[in-house]
Amino acid sequence: MIAGLWARFSSWIIGLLMALAALAAVYFRGRSAGKAVEQKKATQEDLAEAQKHAATIRETVDVKSEVSRLPDSDVHERLRKKWQRD
């Protein structure tokens, strides 16, 4: 009886299993591709943030070196003219 059912429906069962395997393969491939895209995006965002931080550090060093070359009276005058406390 079971052998008769297997002979009759084996092609259907094998086809169904192959379809399920194909769907699983598509799902996991898509998931892997999405993960790679998100990791690349995160890496680019981290790089942009690091470049922004480096630019800020460069600007800070430039200002410190410029101020260190000025006499105290010029620094005081420059701060009085350009900066205000809110």
PyRosetta script that sets phi, psi and omega in degrees:
from pyrosetta import init, pose_from_sequence

init()
pose = pose_from_sequence("MIAGLWARFSSWIIGLLMALAALAAVYFRGRSAGKAVEQKKATQEDLAEAQKHAATIRETVDVKSEVSRLPDSDVHERLRKKWQRD")
pose.set_psi(1, -49.6)
pose.set_omega(1, 180.0)
pose.set_phi(2, -67.2)
pose.set_psi(2, -37.4)
pose.set_omega(2, 178.7)
pose.set_phi(3, -64.0)
pose.set_psi(3, -37.0)
pose.set_omega(3, 178.2)
pose.set_phi(4, -66.9)
pose.set_psi(4, -42.1)
pose.set_omega(4, 177.8)
pose.set_phi(5, -65.9)
pose.set_psi(5, -40.8)
pose.set_omega(5, 178.7)
pose.set_phi(6, -62.8)
pose.set_psi(6, -42.4)
pose.set_omega(6, 179.9)
pose.set_phi(7, -64.1)
pose.set_psi(7, -35.9)
pose.set_omega(7, -177.0)
pose.set_phi(8, -77.3)
pose.set_psi(8, -40.5)
pose.set_omega(8, -172.8)
pose.set_phi(9, -109.4)
pose.set_psi(9, 5.2)
pose.set_omega(9, -176.9)
pose.set_phi(10, -62.2)
pose.set_psi(10, -38.7)
pose.set_omega(10, 179.2)
pose.set_phi(11, -66.7)
pose.set_psi(11, -36.0)
pose.set_omega(11, 177.3)
pose.set_phi(12, -67.7)
pose.set_psi(12, -42.7)
pose.set_omega(12, -179.5)
pose.set_phi(13, -66.3)
pose.set_psi(13, -43.8)
pose.set_omega(13, 178.6)
pose.set_phi(14, -63.8)
pose.set_psi(14, -41.9)
pose.set_omega(14, 177.8)
pose.set_phi(15, -62.4)
pose.set_psi(15, -41.8)
pose.set_omega(15, 178.8)
pose.set_phi(16, -65.0)
pose.set_psi(16, -43.0)
pose.set_omega(16, 178.0)
pose.set_phi(17, -64.2)
pose.set_psi(17, -38.6)
pose.set_omega(17, 177.2)
pose.set_phi(18, -65.9)
pose.set_psi(18, -39.7)
pose.set_omega(18, 178.1)
pose.set_phi(19, -64.5)
pose.set_psi(19, -42.3)
pose.set_omega(19, 177.5)
pose.set_phi(20, -63.9)
pose.set_psi(20, -39.1)
pose.set_omega(20, 177.8)
pose.set_phi(21, -64.9)
pose.set_psi(21, -39.6)
pose.set_omega(21, 178.7)
pose.set_phi(22, -65.4)
pose.set_psi(22, -42.5)
pose.set_omega(22, 178.2)
pose.set_phi(23, -63.6)
pose.set_psi(23, -41.0)
pose.set_omega(23, 178.2)
pose.set_phi(24, -64.3)
pose.set_psi(24, -40.7)
pose.set_omega(24, 179.5)
pose.set_phi(25, -63.9)
pose.set_psi(25, -43.0)
pose.set_omega(25, 179.2)
pose.set_phi(26, -64.2)
pose.set_psi(26, -42.7)
pose.set_omega(26, 180.0)
pose.set_phi(27, -61.2)
pose.set_psi(27, -49.9)
pose.set_omega(27, -177.0)
pose.set_phi(28, -70.0)
pose.set_psi(28, -32.3)
pose.set_omega(28, 176.4)
pose.set_phi(29, -67.4)
pose.set_psi(29, -43.5)
pose.set_omega(29, 177.9)
pose.set_phi(30, -63.4)
pose.set_psi(30, -40.1)
pose.set_omega(30, 178.7)
pose.set_phi(31, -64.1)
pose.set_psi(31, -41.9)
pose.set_omega(31, 178.8)
pose.set_phi(32, -64.9)
pose.set_psi(32, -41.9)
pose.set_omega(32, 179.6)
pose.set_phi(33, -65.3)
pose.set_psi(33, -41.5)
pose.set_omega(33, 178.1)
pose.set_phi(34, -62.9)
pose.set_psi(34, -38.5)
pose.set_omega(34, 178.6)
pose.set_phi(35, -64.6)
pose.set_psi(35, -42.0)
pose.set_omega(35, 179.2)
pose.set_phi(36, -63.9)
pose.set_psi(36, -40.4)
pose.set_omega(36, 179.5)
pose.set_phi(37, -63.6)
pose.set_psi(37, -44.1)
pose.set_omega(37, -179.6)
pose.set_phi(38, -66.7)
pose.set_psi(38, -37.4)
pose.set_omega(38, 177.2)
pose.set_phi(39, -65.5)
pose.set_psi(39, -39.3)
pose.set_omega(39, 178.4)
pose.set_phi(40, -64.7)
pose.set_psi(40, -41.9)
pose.set_omega(40, 179.9)
pose.set_phi(41, -64.3)
pose.set_psi(41, -41.8)
pose.set_omega(41, 179.2)
pose.set_phi(42, -64.8)
pose.set_psi(42, -38.5)
pose.set_omega(42, 178.5)
pose.set_phi(43, -64.7)
pose.set_psi(43, -42.2)
pose.set_omega(43, 178.9)
pose.set_phi(44, -65.3)
pose.set_psi(44, -39.2)
pose.set_omega(44, 178.0)
pose.set_phi(45, -65.6)
pose.set_psi(45, -40.5)
pose.set_omega(45, 177.5)
pose.set_phi(46, -63.5)
pose.set_psi(46, -40.1)
pose.set_omega(46, 178.7)
pose.set_phi(47, -64.5)
pose.set_psi(47, -43.3)
pose.set_omega(47, 179.1)
pose.set_phi(48, -62.8)
pose.set_psi(48, -41.0)
pose.set_omega(48, 178.7)
pose.set_phi(49, -65.1)
pose.set_psi(49, -39.9)
pose.set_omega(49, 178.9)
pose.set_phi(50, -66.1)
pose.set_psi(50, -39.1)
pose.set_omega(50, 178.1)
pose.set_phi(51, -65.6)
pose.set_psi(51, -39.6)
pose.set_omega(51, 178.4)
pose.set_phi(52, -63.9)
pose.set_psi(52, -42.7)
pose.set_omega(52, 178.8)
pose.set_phi(53, -64.3)
pose.set_psi(53, -41.2)
pose.set_omega(53, 179.1)
pose.set_phi(54, -63.9)
pose.set_psi(54, -39.0)
pose.set_omega(54, 178.3)
pose.set_phi(55, -64.5)
pose.set_psi(55, -39.4)
pose.set_omega(55, 178.2)
pose.set_phi(56, -64.7)
pose.set_psi(56, -42.0)
pose.set_omega(56, 178.9)
pose.set_phi(57, -64.7)
pose.set_psi(57, -42.5)
pose.set_omega(57, 178.1)
pose.set_phi(58, -60.0)
pose.set_psi(58, -43.5)
pose.set_omega(58, -179.7)
pose.set_phi(59, -63.7)
pose.set_psi(59, -40.8)
pose.set_omega(59, 178.7)
pose.set_phi(60, -62.8)
pose.set_psi(60, -44.3)
pose.set_omega(60, 179.2)
pose.set_phi(61, -63.9)
pose.set_psi(61, -41.4)
pose.set_omega(61, 178.7)
pose.set_phi(62, -61.8)
pose.set_psi(62, -44.0)
pose.set_omega(62, -179.6)
pose.set_phi(63, -66.3)
pose.set_psi(63, -42.5)
pose.set_omega(63, 179.3)
pose.set_phi(64, -62.4)
pose.set_psi(64, -41.4)
pose.set_omega(64, -179.9)
pose.set_phi(65, -69.2)
pose.set_psi(65, -35.7)
pose.set_omega(65, 178.1)
pose.set_phi(66, -67.0)
pose.set_psi(66, -43.1)
pose.set_omega(66, -179.3)
pose.set_phi(67, -67.9)
pose.set_psi(67, -36.3)
pose.set_omega(67, -179.2)
pose.set_phi(68, -67.1)
pose.set_psi(68, -23.7)
pose.set_omega(68, 179.0)
pose.set_phi(69, -83.5)
pose.set_psi(69, -18.6)
pose.set_omega(69, -177.7)
pose.set_phi(70, -84.0)
pose.set_psi(70, 151.1)
pose.set_omega(70, 173.1)
pose.set_phi(71, -70.0)
pose.set_psi(71, 158.9)
pose.set_omega(71, -176.5)
pose.set_phi(72, -59.2)
pose.set_psi(72, -39.1)
pose.set_omega(72, -178.3)
pose.set_phi(73, -64.7)
pose.set_psi(73, -38.0)
pose.set_omega(73, 178.8)
pose.set_phi(74, -68.8)
pose.set_psi(74, -37.0)
pose.set_omega(74, 177.9)
pose.set_phi(75, -64.9)
pose.set_psi(75, -45.3)
pose.set_omega(75, 179.3)
pose.set_phi(76, -61.2)
pose.set_psi(76, -44.0)
pose.set_omega(76, -179.9)
pose.set_phi(77, -64.7)
pose.set_psi(77, -42.8)
pose.set_omega(77, -179.1)
pose.set_phi(78, -64.2)
pose.set_psi(78, -42.9)
pose.set_omega(78, 177.8)
pose.set_phi(79, -65.1)
pose.set_psi(79, -39.5)
pose.set_omega(79, -179.6)
pose.set_phi(80, -64.0)
pose.set_psi(80, -38.3)
pose.set_omega(80, -177.4)
pose.set_phi(81, -78.7)
pose.set_psi(81, -40.6)
pose.set_omega(81, -170.0)
pose.set_phi(82, -96.2)
pose.set_psi(82, -23.0)
pose.set_omega(82, -172.0)
pose.set_phi(83, -117.2)
pose.set_psi(83, 140.8)
pose.set_omega(83, 175.9)
pose.set_phi(84, -134.2)
pose.set_psi(84, 148.1)
pose.set_omega(84, 174.7)
pose.set_phi(85, -86.9)
pose.set_psi(85, 132.0)
pose.set_omega(85, -179.0)
pose.set_phi(86, -81.8)
pose.dump_pdb("model.pdb")
